[in-house]
Amino acid sequence: MLNRNEIFKLRKAHLAPSLSMSYNTPLHIVKGFGQYLYDSEGNRYLDAVNNIQHVGHSHPKIAKVAEKQFRKLNTNTRYIDEKIVKYAKALTDKLPENLDVCFFTNSGSEANDLALRIARTITNSNQTIVLGAGYHGNLSSLVDISPYKHEGPGGAGAPDFVHTIPRPDKFRGKYRGDNTVDAYVSEVIKIIDNIKQNKKNVSAFMVESLMGCGGQIVLPESFLKKTFKLINDVGGINIADEVQIGFGRMGSSFWGFETCDVIPDIVTLGKSMGNGHPIAAVVTTKEIADKFNNGMEYFNSFGGNPVSCSIGNEVLNIIEDEDLQKNALEVGSYLITQLRTLDHPLIGDIRGIGLFVGIELIKNKELLSPATSEAKLIENHMKDHGILISTDGPDHNVLKIKPPMIFNHENADELVYNLSSILNKNF
Ligand SMILES: Cc1ncc(COP(=O)(O)O)c(C=O)c1O
C-alpha cells in the first residue's frame, strides 16, 4: 500500500492541479461505512457533508445488487431491458403525475446540459435565466449558466444569452428581510421584458429550489410559484435542478421543488440517485419529450445501463425500507433547533430544510461582512474533532451540513457540541 507522501507525489505528477482537496491537511480516507469514514491511521470521522452517499457509505444492499447485475449483464439502452423500465416507472411514480418520461445520464452536469438542450430545441432560443451564485455543473455549457463559476476565480463572466437574477437571499442579498419576494420577482419581470424587447424568446429558467453552492439559501416564500408562472406565460421552460436536494432530503417532501409548491417542466437528478455510482437523469413530460424528438437521436453510452438502474432502484427501495425521508424530517428539524440554541457573535443565520442546513458566519451584525477565514478555520477544527463539514456560498462563509440520510440524533448532538466548543474556544 502506498503511504501518504507517495500518494501526494503521484497525485502531483499525474492529476491536474485544478482538482482541489478538502482541509488544510487533506485526509487519506480508506474506508467508509454508514455515516462514518475512516482514515489510514484508523481515525473515525462523522460525515456530515456527503449528500451523495445518501443511504450511507458502503451500503451492503447496494454492493449486492451492483455485483449481481455486473456478473449477469451490462449493456446500453439499445436493447429492451427490464431494469431500466422498472426503474423509470419507480422514479416517475415519485414525481408529479405528468412528469413521466426519463432520459438517463451519468452525472448531474450531463443531465443539466441535456435539459438546456431540450429547452433550446423546443423554444428555438438560448435565452437562459438563472439565480445569482447558482451552480449547475462542470460542462462548458453549465459554466456559462453558473454564476458561482463564471463570476468566481478564473471565470470570464456570463455570456450575453445568460441573465442573472440577484441571489434571492433574504439575509444578505440585494433585498433583505421577510417581505422581499416581490422585489426579487420584479427582477425576473425586468429580465423577461428585456429579452422580449430584444425580440427574443425566453428559453429556460434553471433553479435549485434550495440553493446549495449558492450558500444553502431557502428561497423567499412563493418566489418560485410566482416566477414559474411568469416564465411559462411567455413560453419558457422551468427546470428544477434537484441534483443536491432530491430523494427525500427535504424531509417534508421527496423533492425540493415540492417545498415551493411548484411543478417544473423538467427536473434534473443526480448525486444521491446512485449512492456514489454515477447515474443521473432528466425527467420531463411526454409532450416536451415528444417535441424534443426532432430526428436527432439521444444516445448515451453508459446512461441507463442495467447496473446503474439496478443500483438506482435499490436506492429508492432503501429510502422507503429505512424510512429515510422521515429521518431527514425528524433529525433535520432537531439539528436546526439545536443549532439555533448556539449564541455566538459569528453566527449570522441558521437556515435549511430537512438534512440540508447552512450556518452563515458574519463579522459585523450591521455590515454583515462575511467571516470567510473564520469559516475555513472552523471547517478545519471540526475535521480535527472528527466531524466533516464544508464551506460554501459566493463568499465561502457558510458552513454546509448535508449528511447521509441515516444521520441520527446523537450525530446531531455531537456536531452541535463540537461546533459550540470550537466557536467558544477560538473566537
Ligand atoms: C445543483 C447542482 N447541479 C449540478 C451539479 C453537477 O453534478 P455533477 O458533479 O454530478 O456533474 C452539481 C454538483 O455539485 C450541483 O450542486
PDBQT file of the ligand as one rigid body, heavy atoms in Angstrom, charges set to zero:
ROOT
HETATM    1  C1  LIG A 501     -27.008  21.894  -8.023  1.00  0.00    +0.000 C 
HETATM    2  C2  LIG A 501     -26.029  21.087  -8.823  1.00  0.00    +0.000 A 
HETATM    3  N1  LIG A 501     -26.325  20.775 -10.088  1.00  0.00    +0.000 NA
HETATM    4  C3  LIG A 501     -25.495  20.043 -10.836  1.00  0.00    +0.000 A 
HETATM    5  C4  LIG A 501     -24.281  19.601 -10.351  1.00  0.00    +0.000 A 
HETATM    6  C5  LIG A 501     -23.361  18.816 -11.218  1.00  0.00    +0.000 C 
HETATM    7  O1  LIG A 501     -23.384  17.473 -10.889  1.00  0.00    +0.000 OA
HETATM    8  P1  LIG A 501     -22.153  16.534 -11.259  1.00  0.00    +0.000 P 
HETATM    9  O2  LIG A 501     -20.998  16.929 -10.414  1.00  0.00    +0.000 OA
HETATM   10  O3  LIG A 501     -22.676  15.152 -10.984  1.00  0.00    +0.000 OA
HETATM   11  O4  LIG A 501     -21.861  16.711 -12.710  1.00  0.00    +0.000 OA
HETATM   12  C6  LIG A 501     -23.941  19.889  -9.030  1.00  0.00    +0.000 A 
HETATM   13  C7  LIG A 501     -22.667  19.404  -8.468  1.00  0.00    +0.000 C 
HETATM   14  O5  LIG A 501     -22.231  19.756  -7.406  1.00  0.00    +0.000 OA
HETATM   15  C8  LIG A 501     -24.825  20.674  -8.249  1.00  0.00    +0.000 A 
HETATM   16  O6  LIG A 501     -24.536  21.021  -6.993  1.00  0.00    +0.000 OA
ENDROOT
TORSDOF 0
